[in-house]
Amino acid sequence: MDMFEKWNSNVDLEGLKKDIESAKDNNKEFEAVPHGEYEVKLDKLELKATKKGDPMVSAWFTILEGKYKKSKLFMNQVVTQGFQIHIVNTFLKSMGTDLVIEFVDYKQYADLLLDVAEFCDENNIEFAIKYEDNKGYDKFTITEVFEG
């Protein structure tokens, strides 16, 4: 498989095209979202590789209200050590699903992340999220869960 086939098979091309159109329609400059508290919706939750090839949990959120409405927040956490997986597990448990949150292996964990995302989507779950600095790293804490 050449690199183009690999990229095409690893990317949601239709979603990417929609993102391009959305960016085109949004004529303003992209402004970094400052740390603070926001009401958000989960867009994506997956296990993927870092540039170095390490496993990383990636979550994308869209801000629903206020000055930064429609802006994105991106949570990324490498998961190669126990404390890192604990951080993600704690975050996942705070999302209000009825799923058993545990790490068995990376394949199972990837499936679990997809299940959490699907649960949130099917139940129209939104969150109040605290986005803050933690010793130079972004920290995300769910402070409230809103079920639709």
Steps between C-alpha positions, in 0.01 A plus 500: 500500500647837405488799732203657319289186538605482865399862564173460311411187698592658836310827457126567489517671159135608499541650847819673386318651202227631733767650727654676198162646404436606857839676516427672168163622630662623819685803360648612831853430617530205733557626850647270765245410763622620841482284808161523667170319541292411195189309403606246239393207286731206430583474129761226498661258746760257376826322563761600243876520458716797592759621251745266675254211467396480866134438588306815584137570590366793302172677575351788302234727645294783346416795721124562496455843658665838546776687321675181392187324373589246227869508599674171574679369806741212453597266781794269430648257752778253428411165660821303543515512881256407774449853632420622147234233452365586847461865391298394196295243694407766759398735219295229325322406824399863548317501164187342643482181297392166642804329343764313696815709466810284516819437306565140391706556186525766231251339260241469777574859609455633146162323483405639841575856386279449195224363726522806728482733199202310359321510837552876526378555145193275528396658830574860393731546796668837548748603766614792707876471477775678687798559272807609695878499517670232708876559515522583131250237385132547419270334752136420431246434775132431445308695763147417384326263260186608310289225347286587200 
